[in-house]
Amino acid sequence: MQNAHDLLRGKLYTLRMSPAVASNPSLQTILDQIETLTAPYMVPVQGEEWIKYHLTPQETRIAYLLHTRLGKLVTRDGIMDAMWFDDPDGGAQPKTLDVVLYRVRQKIAADYKIQTVHGRGFIMHRVAEGEVQAVAA
C-alpha cells in the first residue's frame, strides 16, 4: 500500500508527463510551485540519503527541497513559504534561513554546493569528483 507521500509524488509525475502539461509552460510553473511547497514534506525527517550528513530535521527539509530541484533556482521566498507556511507567527525571519543554509552548506560540502543567486534564491549542485569545495567560515 502506498503512503500519502508516494501517492502525491506519483500524481505530480503523471501530471508533469501528460501532453497537456508538457506543452503548457503555465501549468509546468504551477507544478513547479506545488513541488517546491510540498518537497520538505515528501521525505521522512531523516531521509536515508541525508542521514550521513547528520542534519537536523529543518536542515534535512531544506537540503531535500534544494536537491529535488538540483541545478535549478529555488527562490528564497519559495523556501521560506515551504518551510514555514503554517507558522502562526508569520514564519521565520530571513536571517533564520541564512543560518540554516550556512549549517547545511558546512555539512554537505563534500558532495554538494549551494550557490547563492543574489536577489533571487539558491541553486544546489553536485561537487565534481576530486573538486575541492571551500566553505566560508
C-alpha positions as CSV (number, residue, x, y, z in Angstrom):
1,M,0.0,0.0,0.0
2,Q,1.3,3.4,-0.9
3,N,1.7,6.1,1.7
4,A,0.5,9.7,1.0
5,H,3.9,10.9,0.0
6,D,4.4,8.3,-2.7
7,L,0.9,8.8,-3.9
8,L,1.3,12.6,-4.3
9,R,4.7,12.2,-5.9
10,G,3.2,9.7,-8.4
11,K,0.3,12.0,-9.2
12,L,2.7,15.0,-9.7
13,Y,4.9,12.9,-12.0
14,T,1.9,11.7,-14.0
15,L,0.6,15.3,-14.4
16,R,4.1,16.5,-15.5
17,M,4.4,13.8,-18.1
18,S,0.9,14.4,-19.6
19,P,0.9,16.1,-23.1
20,A,-1.4,18.9,-21.9
21,V,1.1,19.9,-19.2
22,A,4.2,19.3,-21.3
23,S,3.0,21.8,-23.9
24,N,1.8,24.4,-21.4
25,P,4.5,26.5,-19.6
26,S,1.9,27.9,-17.2
27,L,0.9,24.5,-16.0
28,Q,4.5,23.5,-15.7
29,T,5.2,26.6,-13.5
30,I,2.2,25.7,-11.3
31,L,3.5,22.1,-10.8
32,D,7.0,23.5,-10.0
33,Q,5.4,25.7,-7.3
34,I,3.4,22.7,-5.9
35,E,6.6,20.6,-5.8
36,T,8.5,23.4,-4.1
37,L,5.8,23.8,-1.4
38,T,5.4,20.0,-0.8
39,A,9.1,18.9,-1.2
40,P,10.0,19.4,2.5
41,Y,7.1,17.1,3.5
42,M,7.8,14.4,0.8
43,V,10.7,12.9,2.8
44,P,11.0,11.4,6.2
45,V,12.6,13.8,8.6
46,Q,15.8,12.0,8.4
47,G,15.7,10.6,4.8
48,E,18.1,7.8,4.2
49,E,20.3,9.7,1.8
50,W,20.7,12.6,4.2
51,I,21.5,10.6,7.4
52,K,25.2,10.5,6.7
53,Y,25.3,14.3,7.0
54,H,23.9,14.4,10.5
55,L,21.3,17.1,9.5
56,T,18.6,18.4,11.9
57,P,15.0,17.9,10.7
58,Q,14.9,21.5,9.5
59,E,18.3,21.2,7.7
60,T,17.1,17.9,6.1
61,R,13.9,19.6,4.7
62,I,15.9,22.5,3.1
63,A,18.6,20.2,1.7
64,Y,15.9,17.9,0.3
65,L,13.9,20.8,-1.2
66,L,17.1,22.1,-3.0
67,H,18.0,18.6,-4.0
68,T,14.6,18.0,-5.7
69,R,15.4,21.0,-7.9
70,L,19.1,20.1,-8.3
71,G,20.7,22.5,-10.8
72,K,17.7,24.8,-10.8
73,L,16.9,28.0,-9.0
74,V,14.8,27.8,-5.9
75,T,13.7,31.2,-4.7
76,R,14.3,32.4,-1.2
77,D,10.6,33.1,-0.8
78,G,9.8,29.6,-2.1
79,I,12.0,28.1,0.6
80,M,10.5,30.4,3.3
81,D,7.0,29.5,2.2
82,A,7.7,25.8,2.0
83,M,9.4,25.7,5.4
84,W,7.3,28.0,7.5
85,F,4.0,28.3,5.7
86,D,2.0,27.1,8.7
87,D,3.8,29.1,11.3
88,P,1.1,31.1,13.2
89,D,3.7,33.8,13.9
90,G,4.2,34.5,10.2
91,G,7.2,32.4,9.7
92,A,10.9,32.7,10.3
93,Q,13.0,35.8,9.8
94,P,15.2,35.8,6.6
95,K,18.3,35.5,8.9
96,T,17.0,32.2,10.2
97,L,17.1,30.8,6.6
98,D,20.7,32.2,6.2
99,V,21.8,30.4,9.4
100,V,20.2,27.1,8.4
101,L,21.7,27.3,4.9
102,Y,25.1,28.0,6.4
103,R,24.9,24.9,8.6
104,V,23.6,22.8,5.6
105,R,26.5,24.1,3.4
106,Q,29.0,23.1,6.1
107,K,27.6,19.6,6.5
108,I,27.2,18.7,2.8
109,A,30.2,20.5,1.4
110,A,31.9,17.2,0.4
111,D,29.1,16.3,-2.0
112,Y,27.1,19.4,-2.8
113,K,27.5,23.1,-3.3
114,I,24.7,25.6,-2.6
115,Q,25.2,28.6,-4.8
116,T,23.6,31.9,-3.8
117,V,22.0,33.8,-6.7
118,H,21.8,37.3,-5.2
119,G,18.3,38.8,-5.1
120,R,16.8,35.6,-6.4
121,G,17.5,32.4,-4.5
122,F,19.7,29.3,-4.4
123,I,20.9,26.5,-6.7
124,M,22.3,23.2,-5.4
125,H,25.0,21.5,-7.5
126,R,26.8,18.2,-7.1
127,V,30.5,18.7,-6.3
128,A,32.5,17.1,-9.1
129,E,34.8,14.1,-8.3
130,G,38.1,15.5,-7.0
131,E,36.8,19.1,-6.8
132,V,37.8,20.8,-3.6
133,Q,34.9,22.7,-2.1
134,A,35.7,25.7,0.1
135,V,33.1,26.8,2.6
136,A,33.2,30.2,4.1
137,A,33.8,30.3,7.8
